[in-house]
């Protein structure tokens, strides 16, 4: 069980989360595992949701969800490798959709 407290200005919220694990009951190891999970959630999944609205995706049939998830991750990696334009990943994606030369630049920068 983990109790989290969050304070914003004059409002405090408390959240209780329960975890099941095969780890030995060592608080430091369990806390590290939980933090590493949320680190992944906050970096990659948040980026995918902001850049591609992944949480709103209606793709549900057969292997399509896995295939599109793979394509989104590939696209995020390609967009991150392109260093010339200093905008957000979402803006890079938009520009790549509007400008074929920029799209080619993104694909070439992956070398």
C-alpha positions as CSV (number, residue, x, y, z in Angstrom):
1,X,0.0,0.0,0.0
2,X,1.3,3.5,-0.9
3,X,-0.2,6.7,0.4
4,X,0.5,9.7,-1.8
5,X,-0.1,13.3,-0.7
6,X,-0.1,16.2,-3.2
7,X,-0.2,19.8,-2.2
8,X,-1.2,22.5,-4.7
9,X,-1.6,26.0,-3.3
10,X,-4.3,25.7,-0.7
11,X,-5.6,22.2,-1.7
12,X,-4.2,18.9,-0.5
13,X,-5.3,15.6,-2.0
14,X,-4.4,12.1,-0.7
15,X,-4.4,9.0,-2.8
16,X,-4.0,5.4,-1.7
17,X,-2.7,2.7,-4.2
18,X,-2.3,-1.0,-3.6
19,X,0.3,-3.1,-5.4
20,X,0.8,-6.8,-5.7
21,X,4.4,-8.0,-6.1
22,X,6.6,-11.0,-5.9
23,X,9.4,-8.8,-4.5
24,X,10.6,-9.4,-0.9
25,X,9.0,-7.1,1.5
26,X,11.7,-4.5,1.4
27,X,10.3,-1.0,1.3
28,X,13.2,0.5,-0.6
29,X,13.1,-2.1,-3.4
30,X,9.4,-1.8,-3.7
31,X,9.5,2.0,-3.7
32,X,12.2,1.9,-6.4
33,X,10.1,-0.5,-8.6
34,X,7.1,1.8,-8.3
35,X,9.1,4.9,-9.1
36,X,10.7,3.3,-12.1
37,X,7.2,2.3,-13.4
38,X,5.9,5.8,-13.0
39,X,9.0,7.2,-14.6
40,X,8.2,5.2,-17.8
41,X,4.6,6.1,-17.6
42,X,5.4,9.8,-17.2
43,X,8.0,9.9,-20.0
44,X,7.1,7.6,-22.9
45,X,3.3,7.2,-22.4
46,X,2.8,10.8,-21.6
47,X,4.7,11.8,-24.8
48,X,2.7,9.3,-26.9
49,X,-0.6,10.7,-25.5
50,X,0.4,14.3,-26.0
51,X,1.9,13.8,-29.5
52,X,-0.5,11.2,-30.9
53,X,-3.5,11.4,-28.5
54,X,-2.9,7.7,-27.9
55,X,-5.4,7.4,-25.1
56,X,-8.2,8.6,-27.4
57,X,-7.3,6.0,-30.1
58,X,-10.3,4.0,-31.3
59,X,-8.1,1.3,-33.0
60,X,-9.3,-1.9,-31.5
61,X,-9.5,-4.7,-34.1
62,X,-7.2,-7.7,-34.3
63,X,-3.4,-6.7,-34.3
64,X,-4.0,-3.1,-35.2
65,X,-3.5,-1.7,-31.6
66,X,-0.1,-3.3,-31.3
67,X,0.9,-2.4,-34.8
68,X,0.0,1.3,-34.4
69,X,1.6,1.4,-31.0
70,X,4.8,0.2,-32.6
71,X,4.5,2.8,-35.4
72,X,3.9,5.6,-32.8
73,X,7.0,4.6,-30.8
74,X,9.1,4.5,-34.0
75,X,7.8,7.9,-35.0
76,X,8.5,9.4,-31.5
77,X,12.1,8.1,-31.8
78,X,12.5,9.5,-35.3
79,X,11.1,12.9,-34.2
80,X,13.5,13.0,-31.2
81,X,16.5,12.3,-33.4
82,X,15.8,15.3,-35.6
83,X,17.7,18.1,-33.9
84,X,17.5,21.0,-36.5
85,X,14.0,22.2,-35.6
86,X,13.7,23.1,-31.9
87,X,9.9,22.8,-31.6
88,X,7.9,20.2,-29.6
89,X,7.4,16.7,-30.9
90,X,3.8,17.6,-31.7
91,X,4.9,20.5,-33.8
92,X,7.5,18.4,-35.6
93,X,4.8,15.8,-36.4
94,X,2.5,18.5,-37.7
95,X,5.3,20.0,-39.9
96,X,6.2,16.6,-41.2
97,X,2.6,16.2,-42.3
98,X,2.5,19.5,-44.0
99,X,6.0,19.6,-45.5
100,X,7.3,16.6,-47.4
101,X,10.9,18.0,-47.4
102,X,10.8,18.2,-43.6
103,X,9.4,14.6,-43.5
104,X,12.4,13.4,-45.6
105,X,14.7,15.4,-43.3
106,X,13.3,13.5,-40.3
107,X,13.7,10.1,-42.0
108,X,17.3,10.9,-43.2
109,X,18.3,12.1,-39.7
110,X,17.7,8.5,-38.5
111,X,20.9,7.3,-40.0
